[in-house]
Amino acid sequence: MGGLGGIIAEGSSGLEVAVVLNTSNQGQGVQVSAFSSSADCRGVGDIGSLVCPLGHYCPEGMENLEAGRCPRGTYGGQEGLANVSQCTSCPAGMYCNDTGLTAPSGPCKAGWYCTGGSADERALSCDPRPWEGLRGRGPCPQGHYCPAGTLQPISCPRGTFSGTVGNRNVSDCEACPAGYFCPEEALTFGTNFTCPYGYYCGDSLPAPCEPGTYNQEAMQTSCKPCPPG
């Protein structure tokens, strides 16, 4: 008899946890953890058995539910699990920070990302995995932003850049500075592309000067009117 006062039994529906009874709760289903001595347990034959509960797995011969809690980074969203491999890995963008969980704890913290299996809201416990040359965990990299629950970093859009880590929203991406243009996503510098002669630049791509206007200098944000004549 295990310390919880119940036993694990092989039943018609698989591995199951015995109902625990005493004279004060005859005929009622109760929490197994409410009893701790063999005197409280009257055995499987009195009323049947309970399926291995949510958040746990119950291999054959296990006597203590505490030993069958789904580990951190996973959860047990179904009853009747028979081994630890049946605990569900925490999905990408979520974290599972305790044992015996029946559902993920919540979304990963804004400014961080995780590809799955995280036991921490900042994804510090995610297994390292390659993702476009980056680690599969950690703070949001330069040129990207990561809202809460991000599965993977999102590129700053064209016309913007970001040289900082840990961005949370697209508004954290900075507009390309005057006189430059940002034609690509995920740029980490805003001064890589200088606005050429005969063009003006506002954000993502240079625009040619309109008829009747001109530019003799680079890095311009507008064009000058042509002189009369």
N, C-alpha and C positions, 0 to 999 in steps of 0.2 A: 504494500500500500504506500503510495507516495505521500509527500508532505501536504498536498492539498486535500487529502482525505478521499480522493476518487481514484479510479483506475482507467486505463486505456483498454478497450475491449474490441475484439474483432466481431463485427455484427453484419447483418444482412446488407447494410448500406455502406460498408467499408469501415475504416478505423473510426471509432467513436469514443466519446468520453462518458463515463458512467454517471447517471443521475445520482446525486447525493441526498440522502434522506435521513431524518430522525423523527421522533414521535411528534415534534412540534410542527413539522412541515409535511406530514404524510400526504402523498399524492400530488405535491406541488413541485414544479421545476424550480431550481434555485441556482444561484451562482456557485460554482464549484469552489471558488476561492473563499467562500464564507465558512468553510469547515476545514479543520486542520488535524483531526485525530481519527483513528480507525473506528472509534466508538460511534462517530457520526455517520459512518458509511454502512449501509445495509446491503450493498452489492447490486449487481446488475439485475438479478432475478426478480427484484421487487417491482420494478416499473419499466425496465428497458434501458435505453441509453440515449445520449445526446451526441450529435455530430460534432467533430472537432470545430471549435468556435472560430469566428472571424479573427484575423490577425495572428493565427497560430497554424502550426502544422503538427500532425500527430503520427509519427512513424510507429510501426508495430513494436509493442513492448515498452513504449514510453510511459512512465509513471508520474511525471511531473509536468504540468502544462507550462510552467515557467521556462522549462528547457526548450519548449517548442514555439517560442515567440519569433515571428518573422523578423529578420535582422534589420538594422538601420540601412537606409537606402532602398528598402523594399516595403511592401505592405501585403496584407492578406485580405483581399476583398471578397473571398468566397469561403464558405464553410467546407469542411471535409478534406482539407489539404493533408496529404500523407507524407510529404517531404519538403525540405527547405527550397528545393528547386521550383516548387509550385508557387512560392511567394512571388508576387509581381514586382519587377524592377520599377523604381520610381520613374515616371515618364519624363521625357525631356521638358525642361522649363519648370519642373516641380521639385520639391525636396521632401524627404521622409526622414525626420531627425530623431526617431525613437524606435524602439523595438515593439513588436506587437501591434503595429498600426493597422487599421482597417481601411484607410484611405490616405492619400498623400497629405502631408502637413500643410502645404500651401505652395504658392508660386515662388520661384527663386527671386531674390531681392533685385530690385531695379538697379541697373548698372553692372550686373553680373549675368553670366550665362552658363548653361550646362546642357550637355547632350544626353543626359539620362543617368539614373542610378545615384542621384545626389542625396547625401545625408545632411546637407547644410544649405541654408537659404542663400549663402554666398557661393555655393558650388565648390567649396574648398575640398570636399571629399569625392568629387567626381573623378572617375578613372580618366587619366590622360588619354585622349584620342586625337588623331590628326584631323584637322578641319581647315582646309585651304592654307596649310602651312602654320596654323596656329594650334595652341593647346586646346583640348576639348573642355576646358574649365577656366575659371578665373575672372578677373575684371574685364569689362568690355574694352576691346582694343582700340587704338587710334583709328580714326576714319570710320567709326561705327557708333551705333547707339543700341542700348539693350533695355527695353521696357521690362517691367515686372513679368516674370514667367517666360522670358525669352528662351527659345529653343537654341538659337545660335545668333551671333551678332548680325545686325541689320546695317547695310552700308549707308553712309551719309549720301544723299542724292547729289546729282550733278548740280553745279552751281554753289556747292558748299564744301567744307572740309572740316576736319577736326584733328588737332595735334595732341589731344588729351585722352586719357583712359577713363573708363567708368561713366561714360555718358549714358543718360537714362532715357532721353527723348530726342526726337528729330530736331527739336528746337535747340538742343545742345550743339548741333552742327553749325558752324559759323558760315556766314555768307562770304563768298569770294571777295577779296578786297578790291577797291576801285583800281582800275588800270590792269587788272588781271582777269583771267577766266579759268573756270574749273570744269573741263569737259568730261571728266570721268567720275564715277562713283568711288567712294571710300578713299578719297584723297586725304593725306595727312598734312599737306602744306598747301596754302592758298596762293603762293607766289611762284609756282612752277611754270605757269604759262602766261607770258606777257602779251598784252593786247598789241597787235601789229599795226603798222602804218596803214591809214586808209580805213580803219575800223574803229568801232567803239565797243566797250565791253561792260556788261552789267552783271553777268553771272556765269552761265555755263558755256556759251559759245560767242566768239566775236561776231558782230553784225557790221556789214559794210555801210559806209556812210551813204545816206540818202542822196538822190540827185539834188544838186544845189548846195551840197555841203562837202567838207573835206577834212582830212587830218594829215598833217605833215609830221606828227610826232607819235611815238608809241605810248602805250599805257594811258589811253584816253577813255573817259567814260561818256563822252559825247562828241559830236562833230561840229565844226565851225561853219557858219554860212559862207558861201563863196562871195568874194567881193564883187561889187557891181562891174559890169562890163565883161 
